[in-house]
């Protein structure tokens, strides 16, 4: 039995949404149901996804399920930091594939504006080892800066190549009405920006955001009743790495992404060259370059060359993050994976507007939690 994505929704990602998390989730949920033949009462289960401690609500699944009119159907809470909603998608796939449920809504959210940027960094830092790492400053920027230094030293990757990832991101974010930063940036702007964690500068880093996403999934027998354009889940891979970066044997790539990608490709019976469009977890510019390599879009060490040659633009070898990515679209932690999946679903349905990749039939989503702790790779087919 195949499993399909039948509906996708997303709110605009913003610095301060001005509404509660229940209202925020309703907006994406309504968007997902708008063009499909489905009512809330027909949904068998929901999976609510976020990272805790960014708002005061404990056990948000119960609150959101109630507000969306999904009770008394079961609701579950999924958390794997920044990859929470793609983890939710894998759980929903498993529920449907096993026959436990026929239709499942996966709702990812984060309202990060309730606390300061410093408080956000402190909470994200506690996604690392709180005894031996985060107290010593291994926050997200510092962690990825370490990977950037290692990549530069081993492969000769340059700060200009990192900056070109952000230049691409800005070019496409202008065309995405839901993106938080809708402006282009020049290479010179990126290189002259203030340093956050050397060699990463301000434009090398994604931004905190408020936002939600919704992915509605269904069994094959139901999918074709709900929509004329289902998108099929062809492959799902998941893996993890040590929480402590000092225990890792690879500091120029993310082992969890490499392993998750292998699993997803094997399940989908495809190779990297078969992917038409991809969304990768570009929380920092170095993360996108490593993703190119970890997913097999190029050889290890050639990620910088791939962006330098514009091969990840539309019209290139493999278009990547043509919605602006995390760098420009914004990164509301729990909503990010669902937003990435929404982008690929629209591409495969031919509804991506000015950023449409012509003839896209196979799309890939790469979603990472923490500093390479959790990795999810999802492959979708038209």
Helices and strands as residue ranges (DSSP letters): E 3-10, H 21-33, G 40-42, E 45-49, H 60-67, E 74-78, G 81-83, H 84-98, E 103-111, G 112-114, H 117-125, G 134-136, H 140-155, H 159-173, H 187-192, E 195-197, E 200-201, G 202-204, E 210-219, H 220-226, E 231-240, G 245-247, H 255-268, G 272-274, E 277-279, H 285-294, H 303-308, E 319-320, H 325-329, G 333-335, H 336-348, G 353-355, E 362-369, E 374-381
